[in-house]
Amino acid sequence: MDLSTTIAGVRFPTCLMNAAGALCVTREELEALGRSSSGAIVTKSMTLEARAGNPEPRYHGFPGGSINSMGLPNLGYRAYAELIPGLRKFGKPVVASVAGFSEDDFVTIARVINQSQPDLIEVNLSCPNIPGEPQIGYDPEISERLLQRVRKVVTVPMGVKLPPYLDPAHQQTMARVIRNSGADFLSLINSVGNGLVVDPQRECTVIKPKGGFGGLGGALIKPVALANVRAFWKLFEGRLPIIGTGGVVTGTDVFEHLLCGASAVQVGTTLVEDGLGVFDRLGKELADLLTRKGHPSPSACRGALKEL
Ligand code: RRO
């Protein structure tokens, strides 16, 4: 079955891809994504300068999901600007994830990265793991100003990676921000920030930074991810493409994201846990499920969730 999808006019050979942060920091990792069955190469969120990230242990997987406080380890935007043209040979979209510590950082990075011609830019407003730095996406005013500035320097499609919102009022406010910023797509959701996982045996935290607090991912966040995909799908009446992220472990999870309104799906925790073979498995599971249910393509069931 053809699992391809189109987002903001860009064709993806399959609707499954890595989430920013998962196996996508180094040239080797990005090229391995290029050779894999991922439908895109999404980079690690990049900052002005290269960063080693937070002290280890900073990622912990467990049966229900994962907790991380990576702290934005990345090569710095200049390195990615040099790498991106060479990644295009893999024949799939390259998505540059842009972060920063100030509004000016985002604008500087976006301007230069845009010139290296990724197929899309994803603006990360939702890193939960920098000590003392609140998640930008929880401040609508700063988010709007920042996005409007970035929009002015970006000519490729611009998307926004948002944190999870747990109240419809917050989703409505952010939908207004997104509308006013001219974003071309949304990626929903980043990890559920500042969770805490405890090891009762050792009576301690499982990651070191920030006293053990970190972003939650994997199966346990699926309902929050689906709720945000669905809420924004409705707020934009299906007219703004959404990449669903959160809790994708099986082809059925992908299907649920599609039903809620996603045009494509990113895989984070399960990619880190299972490796690059996950895209073949998920693709097969999704194709089998769609065939069994009589849906001709992923887009045929997009947003088609029935309400009781
Ligand atoms: O690097 C991280 O700690 C990180 C980032 Br930038 C992000 O956006 N989401 C996340 O869970 N971890």
Residues whose N, C-alpha, C, O or C-beta is under 5 A from the ligand:
A	BS01	RRO	S45 S69 M70 G71 L72 P73 S126 C127 P128 N129 N190 S191 G215
